[in-house]
């Protein structure tokens, strides 16, 4: 049973990568059968399901309940609810991951972030150039504006 739960957890992880890479065809799932992570029966069940990794966590919970019914889990009154909560949390996290990967960010928001990064970089370049210029003024006794401009351009480009 421990091996089954570990195999199913690994299958869920690999199915997450498949779904993110949009590899949900039967031939893509067959790779998991060939690797020994998925059984042919599981392949038949999963091939037409939408959120394959979440279904696998339902199977894990069913396996845990089966173990509890057989008396293989000690203190099941306390342990079983915790395990159910973990499985539910795993399913929720998978759903949240797909919400982030499947949702396109609005263009105005991307544009705003890009402008903020550019403006921040320019101000950091000016600040660094002035600090470096001030440092050289203290060393050489005069302020070289051309050196400060060169440093600003160098920092902005990099």
C-alpha positions, 0 to 999 in steps of 0.5 A: 500500500505504501508503494501504491501511494508513493507511485500515485503521488509521483504519477500526480506530479508527472501528470501536472507537468504533462498538463502544463506542457499540454501533453494529454493525449493517450500516447503521452499518458502511455509513457507513464504506463511504460515507465511503470508509474501508471497501470493500463486500467488507470490509463483507461480511466484517466484518458478522458478526464479533465484534471488528471492529477486531481483524480489521482489524489482521489485515488490516494484518498480511496487507498488510505480509506481502504487501509483504514477499513482493514485496520492498517492505520493506527488511531484512525479517528485522529489520523484519517481526518489529517490524511484527508485534509492533506489529500484535499490540500494537495488537490487544492494546490494542484487546482491553484497551480493550474489557475496560475498557469492557465490564466493569461495576465492582462496586457496593461498589467504587463505593460505597467510592470515593465515600465516600473522596472525600467523606471526603477533601473534608471533611478538606480543607475543615476544613484549608482553613477552619482555615488561612484562619481562622488567617490572619485571626486573624494579621491581625485579632488574634482567631479567628473560629469562625463565619468558619472554619465558613463557609469549611468549608461553602463549600469542601465545597459547591464 
